[in-house]
Amino acid sequence: MSQEELPAMTTEQTYIAAACPHYSPLKQSQRKVPLATSDQPDHICGVAQRVGYTGTSARDRPLYRLKLKTSLASFKTAVIPGFFVLEQGIFVPYEQ
């Protein structure tokens, strides 16, 4: 699977959890969450993959990397730079 870094301007798009837009997970979070844009919530454009947590306590939130499909004919993806957390169904950049 090929992965490319996208330019920073791509993060201006608002990405949401396609499967459950109001889900606010803690430790029981899913490993992969379908990803959609806020302007097309019914169109899955990629996946948010959990890569860790914001800390070590049970109440810390999962960290995600956002991977967008770049082509429907192949398995190529592009990774949006940075880490994201899910807040009220919306992926927002994580800041320590």
MIGU-64019 format. One line per 8 residues: number of its first residue (from 1); their letters; for each residue x, y, z of C-alpha. Coordinates in nm, 2 decimals, decimal comma. Layout:
N
NUM	A	X:Y:Z; ... .
// end
This chain:
96
1	MSQEELPA	0,00:0,00:0,00; 0,15:0,33:-0,10; 0,12:0,63:0,13; 0,19:0,99:0,05; 0,19:1,30:0,27; -0,07:1,55:0,17; 0,00:1,92:0,17; -0,12:2,11:0,48 .
9	MTTEQTYI	-0,40:2,28:0,28; -0,59:1,94:0,28; -0,65:1,96:0,65; -0,88:2,26:0,60; -1,15:2,01:0,51; -1,37:1,89:0,80; -1,36:1,52:0,85; -1,62:1,32:1,05 .
17	AAACPHYS	-1,67:0,97:1,17; -1,90:0,83:0,90; -2,03:0,53:1,10; -2,13:0,72:1,41; -2,10:1,10:1,40; -2,20:1,15:1,77; -1,98:0,88:1,91; -1,72:1,00:2,16 .
25	PLKQSQRK	-1,49:0,70:2,23; -1,26:0,63:2,53; -1,06:0,31:2,57; -1,33:0,10:2,40; -1,27:0,28:2,07; -1,26:0,10:1,74; -0,92:0,04:1,57; -1,05:0,18:1,23 .
33	VPLATSDQ	-1,33:0,43:1,18; -1,48:0,51:0,84; -1,41:0,86:0,74; -1,63:1,11:0,55; -1,63:1,49:0,49; -1,88:1,71:0,66; -2,02:1,83:0,32; -2,07:1,46:0,20 .
41	PDHICGVA	-2,14:1,26:0,52; -2,28:0,96:0,32; -1,97:0,92:0,11; -1,68:0,73:0,28; -1,35:0,89:0,16; -1,11:0,70:0,38; -1,04:0,56:0,72; -0,92:0,70:1,06 .
49	QRVGYTGT	-0,68:0,45:1,21; -0,62:0,45:1,59; -0,25:0,48:1,65; -0,24:0,53:2,03; -0,39:0,73:2,31; -0,33:1,09:2,45; -0,20:0,94:2,77; -0,19:0,63:2,99 .
57	SARDRPLY	-0,50:0,66:3,21; -0,83:0,48:3,12; -1,00:0,82:3,05; -0,75:0,93:2,78; -0,87:0,97:2,43; -0,76:0,77:2,13; -0,53:0,93:1,87; -0,60:0,88:1,50 .
65	RLKLKTSL	-0,42:0,91:1,17; -0,65:1,00:0,88; -0,59:0,81:0,56; -0,78:0,92:0,24; -0,84:0,71:-0,06; -0,66:0,86:-0,36; -0,80:0,62:-0,62; -1,10:0,38:-0,63 .
73	ASFKTAVI	-0,92:0,15:-0,88; -0,63:0,08:-0,65; -0,54:0,06:-0,28; -0,34:0,39:-0,27; -0,40:0,61:0,03; -0,27:0,95:0,13; -0,20:1,03:0,50; -0,30:1,37:0,64 .
81	PGFFVLEQ	0,00:1,50:0,84; -0,05:1,51:1,22; -0,26:1,33:1,48; -0,63:1,38:1,54; -0,88:1,32:1,82; -1,25:1,27:1,78; -1,46:1,54:1,94; -1,84:1,51:1,90 .
89	GIFVPYEQ	-1,80:1,31:1,58; -1,55:1,55:1,42; -1,18:1,48:1,38; -0,98:1,78:1,51; -0,60:1,81:1,52; -0,44:1,70:1,84; -0,24:1,96:2,03; -0,04:1,86:2,34 .
// end
